[in-house]
């Protein structure tokens, strides 16, 4: 039996999305896989803890947020929540785990994670990740030398060699960098990890962190992890072909009885349907405003009145 250690950081607002990630993993695992889910949190309601706990082998690691206070008081990470920093503590938090796959809560898993989890590390590699979108711009922003080999990675999906990181005090180096360079940091812990691990990260195939703006470049390859790093599935924004998959997993999770969230799902779907209907109508009748009948039909679409051409 293969044991895979997975870590997610969450709070009460994102517990339902963490559950969606876990559900998508379990639905796509192989029979010979056993998953241990490590939930990093500072505060969670008992109701949410119980829902997550009942999903499988889930271990909770309570974090004292006060240890991060200095990094927020001086202005760093002011645009993010504290839980995003938890991943920097993984080497010491999980002292008995040799490697961990860290996942953000705004993604879904579509295939087994076994191949990704058992990726071989070179002797000098502490992590494995996918280059971020526009990583060359990030390289310039961070002042990194672009030698054609090193890259700026997206930390939302990150395989970490915890044993090697503990050996070389990487956690301490990350917090030292955070303390000394907070004025120049834009993406908080992601910038920190990239700065400290630069040149020591294995480049992974994009299928392991398929960031959703990539849907404009869809090919025939199967994606393993789809990451909603920009517009979230529960927000009204551009249409994404993987949005429906997210909601399918969500509705199978223990949080599917959340009436408010289900209402959000219905409203998002309705809004996207309306947008597509409006765009189609504009394409068919670009001069509709010159016709009272066409204008009337257009307003029926806008007001969500069923319309069939």
C-alpha positions in Angstrom: 0.0 0.0 0.0 1.4 3.4 -1.0 1.0 6.1 1.6 0.7 9.7 0.4 0.9 12.6 2.8 -1.1 15.6 1.7 -1.3 19.0 3.4 -3.8 21.8 3.2 -4.1 25.1 5.1 -7.6 26.3 5.9 -9.9 28.3 8.2 -13.7 28.2 8.6 -14.2 30.2 5.4 -12.2 27.7 3.3 -13.0 24.4 5.1 -15.7 23.6 2.5 -13.2 24.1 -0.3 -10.6 22.0 1.5 -13.2 19.2 1.7 -13.8 19.6 -2.1 -10.1 19.0 -2.7 -10.0 16.0 -0.4 -13.1 14.5 -2.1 -11.6 15.0 -5.5 -8.4 13.2 -4.4 -10.3 10.2 -2.9 -12.6 9.9 -6.0 -9.5 9.5 -8.3 -7.1 7.5 -6.1 -5.9 4.0 -7.0 -6.8 1.1 -4.9 -3.3 0.7 -3.6 -3.1 4.2 -2.3 -3.6 5.4 1.3 -3.9 9.1 1.9 -3.1 11.0 5.1 -4.5 14.5 5.0 -2.7 17.0 7.3 -4.9 20.0 7.9 -3.1 23.2 9.1 -5.3 25.6 11.0 -5.5 28.1 13.7 -9.2 28.1 14.4 -12.0 25.8 13.1 -15.5 25.3 14.3 -16.2 21.8 15.8 -18.8 21.3 13.0 -16.2 21.8 10.3 -13.6 19.7 12.1 -16.0 16.8 12.3 -17.0 17.0 8.7 -13.4 17.0 7.6 -12.4 14.2 10.0 -15.2 11.9 8.7 -13.8 12.1 5.2 -10.9 9.7 5.9 -7.5 9.7 7.6 -7.4 13.4 8.5 -4.8 14.8 11.0 -5.3 18.3 12.4 -2.3 20.5 13.3 -3.3 23.6 15.3 -1.1 26.6 14.6 -0.4 29.5 17.0 -0.9 32.5 14.8 1.1 34.7 17.2 4.3 33.3 15.7 3.5 35.1 12.5 2.5 38.5 14.1 5.9 40.2 13.4 5.6 39.6 9.7 2.1 41.2 9.5 2.9 44.1 11.8 5.6 45.4 9.5 3.4 45.3 6.5 4.4 42.1 4.8 1.6 39.8 3.6 -1.0 42.5 4.2 -3.1 41.3 1.3 -3.3 37.6 2.3 -4.5 35.6 5.2 -2.2 34.1 7.8 -2.9 30.5 6.8 -1.0 30.9 3.6 2.2 31.2 5.7 1.6 27.8 7.4 3.3 25.9 4.6 6.6 27.5 5.6 6.4 25.6 8.9 5.9 22.2 7.4 9.4 20.8 8.0 9.1 21.2 11.8 5.3 20.7 12.0 5.5 17.3 10.3 8.8 16.1 11.9 8.0 12.5 11.3 7.1 12.9 7.6 9.8 12.7 4.9 7.9 14.3 2.0 4.6 16.1 1.7 2.4 17.3 -1.2 1.1 20.8 -0.3 -2.1 21.8 -2.1 -4.1 25.1 -2.1 -7.8 24.8 -1.4 -8.8 26.4 -4.7 -8.2 23.4 -6.9 -9.5 20.0 -7.9 -7.7 16.7 -8.5 -8.7 14.8 -11.6 -6.3 11.8 -11.6 -4.3 9.8 -9.1 -1.6 11.7 -7.3 0.8 8.7 -7.0 3.0 9.5 -9.9 3.4 13.1 -8.7 4.0 12.2 -5.1 6.7 9.7 -5.9 8.6 12.0 -8.2 12.4 11.5 -7.8 14.4 14.4 -6.4 17.9 15.1 -7.5 20.5 15.5 -4.7 20.2 19.3 -4.7 16.4 19.5 -5.0 14.2 20.4 -2.1 10.9 20.8 -4.0 9.1 20.0 -7.2 6.7 22.5 -8.7 5.3 24.0 -11.9 6.5 27.3 -13.3 4.0 30.1 -12.6 2.2 31.9 -15.4 4.5 34.7 -16.6 7.3 33.3 -14.5 9.9 35.4 -16.5 8.2 38.5 -15.2 8.4 37.2 -11.7 12.0 36.4 -12.2 12.7 40.0 -13.2 10.5 41.3 -10.3 12.5 39.3 -7.8 15.8 40.2 -9.3 16.7 36.6 -10.2 19.1 35.9 -13.0 17.3 34.2 -15.9 19.8 31.5 -16.9 17.2 29.5 -18.8 17.2 26.7 -16.2 16.0 28.3 -12.9 12.3 29.4 -12.7 9.7 31.0 -10.5 7.2 28.5 -9.5 3.6 28.5 -8.3 3.4 27.3 -4.7 -0.2 26.2 -4.8 0.9 22.7 -5.7 4.3 21.9 -4.3 6.0 18.6 -3.5 8.5 19.1 -0.6 11.4 16.9 0.5 10.9 17.6 4.2 13.7 15.4 5.3 16.2 17.3 3.2 14.7 20.7 4.2 15.2 19.8 7.9 18.7 18.7 7.3 19.7 22.0 5.7 17.6 24.4 8.0 15.5 25.6 5.0 12.6 26.6 7.3 14.8 29.0 9.3 16.3 30.4 6.1 12.8 31.1 4.7 11.7 33.0 7.8 15.0 34.9 7.8 14.4 35.9 4.2 10.8 37.0 5.1 12.1 39.1 7.9 14.9 40.8 6.0 13.1 41.3 2.6 9.5 42.0 3.5 9.6 45.4 1.7 10.2 43.7 -1.7 7.7 40.9 -1.4 4.5 40.8 -3.5 3.3 37.2 -3.1 4.2 36.6 0.5 5.2 32.9 1.2 5.4 32.1 -2.5 8.1 34.8 -3.1 9.9 33.5 0.0 9.9 29.9 -1.1 11.1 30.9 -4.6 13.9 33.1 -3.2 15.3 30.5 -0.8 14.8 27.5 -3.1 15.9 29.1 -6.4 17.9 26.6 -8.4 16.9 23.7 -6.2 13.4 23.0 -7.5 12.5 20.2 -10.0 10.3 21.5 -12.9 7.1 19.5 -13.2 4.8 19.1 -16.1 1.9 21.7 -16.2 -0.6 18.9 -15.9 0.2 18.8 -12.2 -0.8 22.4 -11.7 -2.9 23.4 -14.6 -3.7 27.0 -13.8 -7.2 27.9 -15.2 -6.2 30.8 -17.5 -4.5 28.0 -19.4 -7.8 26.8 -20.7 -7.2 29.1 -23.7 -4.4 26.7 -24.6 -6.2 23.4 -24.0 -4.6 20.3 -25.6 -5.5 16.7 -25.6 -3.4 15.8 -22.5 -5.2 14.9 -19.3 -4.7 17.2 -16.4 -4.0 15.8 -12.9 -4.6 19.0 -10.9 -6.7 22.0 -12.1 -5.9 25.1 -10.1 -8.3 28.1 -9.9 -5.5 30.5 -9.1 -7.3 33.5 -10.5 -11.1 33.7 -10.6 -12.5 31.2 -8.2 -15.3 28.7 -9.1 -17.6 30.3 -6.5 -17.1 33.8 -8.0 -18.7 35.4 -11.0 -16.0 36.0 -13.6 -14.9 34.6 -16.9 -16.3 31.2 -17.8 -14.0 28.3 -17.2 -14.6 24.8 -18.6 -13.5 23.1 -15.3 -15.9 25.1 -13.2 -18.6 22.5 -13.5 -16.2 19.7 -12.4 -15.5 21.7 -9.2 -19.2 22.0 -8.4 -19.7 18.3 -9.0 -17.1 17.4 -6.4 -18.4 20.1 -4.0 -21.9 18.7 -4.2 -20.5 15.2 -3.1 -18.7 16.7 -0.1 -20.0 16.9 3.5 -20.6 20.6 2.9 -23.2 20.1 0.1 -25.9 21.0 2.7 -24.6 24.5 2.9 -27.7 26.3 1.5 -25.8 29.6 1.1 -23.1 28.0 -0.9 -25.6 26.1 -3.1 -27.4 29.3 -3.7 -24.0 30.9 -4.8 -23.5 27.9 -7.2 -26.9 28.4 -8.8 -26.4 32.1 -9.1 -23.0 31.7 -10.7 -24.4 29.2 -13.2 -27.3 31.4 -14.0 -25.2 34.4 -14.5 -22.9 32.6 -16.9 -25.9 31.2 -18.8 -27.2 34.8 -19.0 -23.8 36.1 -20.2 -23.6 33.4 -22.9 -27.1 34.1 -24.0 -26.4 37.9 -24.2 -23.2 37.3 -26.2 -25.0 35.0 -28.6 -27.9 37.4 -29.1 -25.4 40.3 -29.8 -23.7 38.1 -32.4 -27.0 37.2 -34.1 -28.6 40.6 -33.9 -25.9 43.3 -33.5 -28.4 46.1 -34.4 -31.2 44.8 -32.1 -31.7 48.2 -30.5 -33.2 49.5 -33.7 -36.1 47.0 -33.4 -38.7 47.1 -30.6 -39.3 43.4 -30.9 -35.6 42.5 -30.7 -35.0 44.9 -27.9 -37.9 43.4 -26.0 -36.4 39.9 -26.5 -33.0 41.1 -25.3 -34.5 42.5 -22.1 -36.2 39.2 -21.5 -32.7 37.6 -21.4 -31.3 40.3 -19.1 -34.2 39.8 -16.7 -33.8 36.0 -16.7 -37.1 35.4 -18.5 -36.8 32.1 -20.5 -36.2 33.0 -24.1 -36.1 30.7 -27.1 -35.2 32.0 -30.5 
